[in-house]
């Protein structure tokens, strides 16, 4: 069984109804690192007779979750039913003293691939749940880390009709060694290394080789997991070529969190992509949320 596969066990769904959204919780079909992540949390911005069902994936860390829920409310007004998925190890799915997403930060590919694919399984399980009461087409939207999980999900699960990827990228060389938010991971590389003997960017280049050439050699999703350099197993770059759905891609001119070479590397693998350039950085992209939402609504409707 590949790490993106799972048994379709009972949902054991519980629904807590609210005025703006309903909170749906279902069982995760895997054993997570912490007990809090055993239940998948989905905020359903319900719409009668929607044009589209949209799975929305936030970025890493708890801080961006509350303000990104604005998109669910916005899309709700335009007939797009948004399922705001709380990714594993975040918010109510993590211990209270966590900043959110801690298990995703590691220098070990063997560790990371399991956790990244757990997030993909959450997306797929959300699709399973949506399909129990709706036959409306499903799209996915992911920002930053959420965009990485969305890319992988688009490649693996063709029930997703369209994708919106925002301020995200691929090729771990550029992210691990140049993103200012991964200094702790770089320290792990320097002090602990990993199972492949990688401790520096020069090690990374030597071990990974030419990433663009490597991913060109993947002819099936399964080929990714045959490659001996296991950081390719959870690199969005590896999955991009298998995304044949139409994709709307937002890129920030001043984004330093996702380096330009990372986002460009991913864009070049996508078959049917429409790029929109936003004059912002990574976090400041939120000031352009109305512009982004308008483009997404037009893309889906």
N, C-alpha and C positions, 0 to 999 in steps of 0.2 A: 504493500500500500504506500503510495506516494504521500508526502506530508501535507498535501492540499486535499486529500481524500478523507472521508469520514463516514461513520454509520449514521443513517437517518433515524436516530432514536426519537422517542416522543418529545414534543416541545415542552410539555408541562407549563403551558403559557399562563401568565397572570397579567391582567390589564388593570391599571389604575387610571381612571378617567379624570381629565382635567378640563379647564376652559379653553386653553390654547392648544394643548396636545394631550395625547394619552401616552402613558408610560407602559410599554410592553416588556416583560422579562420572559426569557425562555432559557432552557438548559443549553449550555455549551457542550458539544459532543467530543470533548477532549478533557484531559486533566491539566488545569492551569497551574502556574507557580504558586498562586495564593487562592485561598478559598473564595475571596470576594469576586473573582473572575469566573466562578462556576456558572453564573447566570449572565446571559447576554442582555444588555439594556438598550432599548430602542425607543426613542421619542418619536411618536407618530403624529405629525401635523396633518390631521385628517382632512380630507376633501371629498365631498360628494361628487361622484362621476368625474374623477380627475383625468387630465390629458395624459399625464405620465406619473409613474411612481419613481421617486428619486431617492436612492440611498446616499446619504451625506456622511463623509468621513472627515473628522477634525484632524488637526495637527497633533504632534506629540506634546505632552504636558497638559496639565489641567487648566492652565490659565486661559487658553483660547476657546474652551468649550462654551462658556456662557455667551460670549459676544458672537460666536459663529451661529448660534441658534437663531439669530436675526434672519438668516437666510431661509430657515424653515418657515418662519412667519411670513416673509416676503413672498416666497414661492406659493404658499398656501392661498394667498390672495389672487394668484393667477392660475389656479387650477392644477398646480403641481403638488402632489401629495409627497411630502418629504419624510423619510424614515431616517432620523438622526441617530446614527449608531455610535454608541460609546465603545471605543476600542478597548481591548483587554488591557488591564493594569492601569486604568485611568478612572478618575472620579469615583463613583460608587463601586467600581470594580477593582479597587485597590485599597490598601491600608490607609487610614486617615492621615498618617504622617508622610505619605509619599507625594512628590511633586507631580507624578503621573508618567507612566511609561518606563519606569526604571529598568525592567527586564530587557527592553529593546536596546539599551546602551551596553554594548559589550565588544571586546576585541576578538571574541571567539565566534567564527562563522557557524560552528556546530550549534552553539547556543542560539544565535540570532535566527537561523533558518527556521527553527521550531516555532519561535515566538512570532515571527513575521507571518508564517503560514497559518498560525492560530488566528491571526487577524483576518486573513483571507477566508478561513473557514467560517468566521463570524459573518462575513459578508454573504457567503453562500447560504448559510443557515437563515439569514434574514430574507434572502430570496425565496427559500423554501417556504418561510412563513407567509410572505406576501402572496405567494401563489395559492395559498389555501383559501383566500377570499377575494382575489382580484386577478383579472386577466389583462389588465392594462400594461403596456410596455414598461420595462424597467431600465432606468439609467443610473449611473453612479457619478458622484462628484467628490473629489478628494483634494484637500489643500495640504501642501507641504508633505509631512509624513503620510497623511491620509491619501495624498496623491500617489505615493509609492504603492500603498496597499491597493488603491483603485486600479493602477496599471497592472499589477499582478492579477487582480480579480478579473479584469477585462480579458486578459489573455487566457485565463483558465476556464472561465464560465461564460459561455456564449448566450446565456439567457439575458445577459446585460446587452441592451441594444445600442446605447450611446454612452460616451464618457466625457466628463469635464475634469481636466487635470489643471491644478492651479499652483504655481510657485513651488514646483517639485522637480525632481530630476532622477538621474541614474548614474551609474559608474561610481562605485564606492571610493575609488581613488580620490576623486575631486571632493566628495562630501567628507570622508573621514579625515583628510589631511588639510582641508582648506575652510570648512565651515566653522565659524567662531563658536558655535554651540556644541561642538564635539571635542573640546579640549580635554574633558575627563576621559573620553575614549582614547584619545591620543596618548594620554598618560598611562592608560592600561596597556597600550601597545608597547610603550617604552619600558615599562617596569615589569610587565607580565608576559608580553608577547602573546602568541596564540599557538594552536596546534599545528599551524603551517610554518611556524618559525618567523612570522612577520613582526618586526619591531619598529619599522620606519617606512617612510614613503618609498625609499629606494628598494627596500625589501618588497613592498607592495608591487612596484613596477616589475621587478624581476619575477615574482611569483605569478602575478596576474597576466603578464604579457600585454599584447595589444588588445584591449578590451573589445574594441569595435570588430576586430578580426575574429576574436574568440566567439562572440555572440552570433556572427554570421554563420558559424559552423553548426549552430543548433537548428535542426530541421523539425523537431517536435518538442513540445513542452518537456517530455520525458528526458530528452537529451541534456537538458540543463542539469539534471540530477546525476548524470553520468560523468560530468566534468570533475576532475580531481580537486580543482581549486574551489572549495565549497562556498566562498563568498559570492560566487556567481549564482548559487542556488537561491539567494534572497535579494539579488540585485535587480531592481526594476529594469535596468538595461537589458538583461537577459530575456525579459518577457515582452519588451516593446514590439519586437518583430511579429509576435503572435497576436497583437491587437489589430484586428481588421475592422473593428467597428469605427464609426465616425467619432472623432475626438475634437473637442474644443480645448485649446491649451492656453492658459494665461501665464505670461512671463513678466517678471518685474525688472525694469531697467536697472534698478539700484539694489537688487536682491543680493545680499552677501551670505545669507544663511544657506541658500542653495546656489552655489557658484554657477556662473553662466555656462561654463564648459560642461557642467553636470546636466543642466536643463537642455542644452543644445544636443548633447549626446543622446538623450532620451527622445527628443523630438525627431531626430533623424531616423530613428528606428520605426516610428509610427507610419502606417501606410496611408491613413486618411485623416490628416490633422489640419486644423485651422488655428493658426497662432494669433493671439491677441496680445499686444505689448501694452503693459500698464506702467505709467511713469511713477513708480513707487519702489520702495524697498520691500522686505518680506512682511514685517509687522504692519508697516504703514499702508499695505495693500487694503487694509480694512477701511481706510478712508475712501476707497474707490468701490465700496461694496455695492452701491446702487448701480454703478456702471457695470460691474461684474454680473450682478443679478439680472440686469436688463439683457445682457448678451446671452446669459444662460437660458432665460425665458424664451428668447427668440430662437435659440438653438433647439429647444425641446418642443416648442409649439409652432 
